[in-house]
Amino acid sequence: MLLTVVLATLHILFAIAWLGGGVMFGMIIAPALASLTPGASREFFVRIGPRVVRFFQVVPVLTILFGLLLLGNMVQGDWSQLQNTGWGQDISAGMLLAIVALVVSEAGSGPALAKLITTVGSVGTPGGPGPEAIPPAVAKARNLAMVVMVLLLATLVCMAAAGFY
């Protein structure tokens, strides 16, 4: 019982951080960055950007890891519960959506954010891009963050639905 509580707590905490971080970036930070001067954007991303990238590299993986450990602990080797019950089908759908969100995050959002940091950091340097390169890079990172956010919200719906069985 204690193991289940610990795994559930860690899974939920990391899931909250992942979804909350995505909402914060997609709905607040990225739109605000679009209105900043190139100098202000550069200052923000040089100081904070690498931490944001690391956050979105680590938190999603830990969310999935603790979710899978929790699931394994809950079914105790009887994986047929995922096929034969409404609970299992909701959990499976949520797990699939979370894995898709992880792939989009790691293969899309993370690299887009890293490229945004590089773009903003090199604006104004000899041979670097001009300030006009910032809005498209911000838009791409924001759009990918929004896709991940929608996938995570759908995951949350599935996981919440599983709680009613």
N, C-alpha and C positions, 0 to 999 in steps of 0.2 A: 504494500500500500504506500509506504513512504517513497519508494522508487517511482511509483506512478505520479505522486504529487510533485516530486522534484523534477521529473522529466516534463510533466505538463506545465509547470511553472516556467521552466527554462524555454520550452517551445513557445508558450504564449508571450513571454517577455520579448524574445527575439522577433516573433511575428509582429508584435506591436511596433517594435523599433523599425522593422523593415517597411511596414505599411505607413507608419508615421513619417519616416524619412522620405519615402516616395511622395507622400502628400505634401510635405513641407517643401521639397525641391520643386515638384511639378506645379504646385499651385501658388507658391509664395516666392521662393528664391529665384527661379528662372524668369518669371514675369518681371520681377523687380530688376533683375540684371539687364533685361532688355532696355530699361529706361536709364541705366547708369552711363556715365561717360566711359570711354575706353580705359582711361586711367583708373577709375574707381573699380571697374570690372576686373582689370588686371590685378589690382591690389587684393581684391577679395579672393580671386582664384589662386593667386600665388600663395596666399597664406592659408586658405581654408580648403581649396580644391583637393589637394592630395589626401587630406583626412576624409573628405566626403567619398572619394573613390575607394579608399580602404574600407570605410564603413559599408559601402554597397558591395564590396567583395566578400567581406566576412559575415555580416549579419544574415544575408539570405542563406548562405551555406549552413550556418548554425541553426537557423530556423528549420530547414529541411532535415538536418541531421537529428535534432532533438525530436522532431515530429516522427521520423521513422523509428527512432528508439522507443518513443512513447507507444507508437502503434504496435511494434513488436512485443513490448511488455504487456499491452492490453489483450492482444489475441493469443499470447502464449503459445505460439507455434501453430495455431489453428487458423491458417490464412484463408480457409474457405469462408470464414465470416465476412470477408470482403466481397464475396460474390453472392452469398445466400441470404443476406439481410439488407434491409433498407439502410441501416446504420453503415454497413460496410460499403454499400454503393455510394452513399453520400461522402464518406471518408475517401473512397477511391477517386471520386470526381474531384474533390478538393485537393487531393494529393497530386493528381494529374495537372490541374490548373496551377498549383504551386510550383511544380517542376517546370512547366512552360514559362511561368514568371521568372524562375531562376535562370533559365536559358536566355530569355530576353534580357534580363538584368545583366548577366555575365557576358553575353555575346553582343549585346546591343547598347544598353544604357551605360555600362561601365566604360567601354571603349569610346562612346560618344562623349561622355563626360571628360575622359582623359584627353581626347582630341580638343575639346573646348578649352581645357586648362592650357594645353600647348598653344592653341591659337591665340588665346587672350594673352598668355605670357610672352608671345613673340610679336605681338602688334607693336609697331613702331621701331622694331629692331631692323638693322640693315638686312635687306633681302626677305624680311618677314612680311606677313600679310598686313593689309590695311585694316582700319577700324570696321570697314564694311563686311569683313569676314566674321565678326562677332555675332550679329543677329542670326544668321543661318545656323551657326554652331549651337547657339543657345536654343533655338527652335528645335533642332534635331534632338538634343539632350532632353529637353522638356517633353517632346512628343513621346519619346521612348519611355520616360519616367511615367507619363500618363498611361501608356499601354500596360506597364507593370502594375500601376495602381489599380486599374480596372480588373486585371487578372487576379490581383490579391483580394479585391473586394468580392469577386465571384468566389474565390477560395473561402473567404470568410463566411459567405452565405452557405456554402456546402458544409463547412465544419459546424456552423451554428445549427443547421438542419439536422445534422447527425446527433446533436445533443438532445433531440426530442424523441428518440427511440428508447 
